[in-house]
Amino acid sequence: MSEVLLAEEAEQSLKNAAMLSYVLIGVSLFTALPTGLVGVIIAHIKRDDARGTWLESHYSYLIATFWWSVLGVVAGGALCLTIIGIPLAFLLWLGVWIWTLYRVVKGGLRLNDLRPVEL
């Protein structure tokens, strides 16, 4: 029985860490704070612990969301190097912001429902 309790506690701990990562990345969308970086670091650290469980998909999803968002922001920065690219950069940044918000909300809701997330 104690092994079952330990497994349940480990799963709850992994679930809490994933939710914290979702919250931190979500907060970074509305502030200039680097909380998203803290969230992705937590996800990278905990992903190995979640291997083989339904939570593994959440950690991979969080990591992919963060790094694709960073790539979009950097691409927008590169577009700003020309006058013509500035409006496109703002459109790209808006698209990345909406996409990231969608993925954070979707992932958090699926985590709350104890369901894996599709990559």
C-alpha positions in Angstrom: 0.0 0.0 0.0 2.8 2.4 0.8 4.2 2.0 -2.8 0.8 3.0 -4.2 0.8 6.1 -2.0 4.3 7.0 -3.1 3.3 6.7 -6.7 0.3 8.9 -6.2 2.4 11.5 -4.3 5.0 11.4 -7.1 2.3 11.9 -9.8 0.7 14.7 -7.8 4.1 16.4 -7.5 4.7 16.1 -11.2 1.2 17.5 -11.9 1.8 20.4 -9.5 5.1 21.2 -11.2 3.5 21.1 -14.7 0.7 23.4 -13.5 3.3 25.8 -12.0 5.1 25.8 -15.4 1.9 26.6 -17.2 1.2 29.5 -14.8 4.7 30.9 -15.0 4.7 30.9 -18.8 1.2 32.4 -18.8 2.3 35.2 -16.4 5.2 36.0 -18.7 2.7 36.8 -21.5 1.3 39.7 -19.4 4.4 41.0 -17.7 7.9 41.8 -18.7 9.2 39.3 -16.1 11.2 36.3 -17.2 8.8 33.9 -15.4 8.5 31.9 -18.6 12.2 31.0 -18.5 11.7 29.7 -14.9 8.7 27.7 -16.1 10.6 26.1 -19.0 13.5 25.3 -16.7 11.1 23.5 -14.3 9.7 21.6 -17.3 13.2 20.5 -18.5 14.1 19.3 -15.1 10.9 17.4 -14.4 10.5 15.9 -17.9 12.8 12.9 -17.1 10.8 12.2 -13.9 7.6 12.1 -16.0 8.9 9.7 -18.7 6.4 6.9 -19.4 3.5 8.7 -17.7 0.6 10.7 -19.1 2.3 13.8 -17.7 5.3 13.4 -20.1 3.2 14.9 -22.9 2.6 18.1 -20.8 6.3 18.7 -20.2 7.2 18.2 -23.9 4.3 20.5 -24.8 5.5 23.2 -22.3 9.0 23.0 -23.6 7.9 23.2 -27.3 5.5 26.0 -26.6 8.2 28.1 -24.9 11.0 27.5 -27.5 8.7 28.0 -30.5 7.5 31.3 -28.9 11.1 32.4 -28.4 11.8 31.6 -32.0 8.8 33.7 -33.1 9.9 36.7 -31.0 13.4 36.5 -32.4 12.1 36.3 -36.0 10.0 39.3 -35.3 13.1 41.1 -34.0 14.9 40.3 -37.3 12.0 41.7 -39.3 12.4 45.0 -37.4 15.7 45.5 -39.1 13.9 47.0 -42.1 11.1 49.6 -42.2 8.9 47.4 -44.3 9.3 44.5 -41.9 8.2 46.4 -38.8 4.4 46.0 -39.4 5.0 42.3 -40.2 7.0 42.0 -36.9 4.1 43.3 -34.9 1.7 40.9 -36.7 4.1 38.0 -36.0 4.4 39.0 -32.3 0.7 39.2 -32.0 0.3 35.8 -33.6 2.9 34.3 -31.3 1.3 35.9 -28.2 -2.2 34.5 -29.1 -0.7 31.1 -30.0 1.2 30.8 -26.8 -1.8 31.9 -24.7 -4.0 29.3 -26.5 -1.5 26.5 -25.8 -1.0 27.5 -22.1 -4.8 27.6 -21.5 -5.4 24.4 -23.5 -2.5 22.5 -21.7 -3.6 23.8 -18.3 -7.2 22.7 -18.8 -6.1 19.2 -20.0 -3.8 18.9 -17.1 -6.6 19.9 -14.7 -8.8 17.2 -16.3 -6.0 14.6 -15.8 -5.6 14.1 -19.6 -2.5 14.1 -21.7 -2.1 16.8 -24.3 -1.6 16.2 -28.0 1.6 17.4 -29.4 
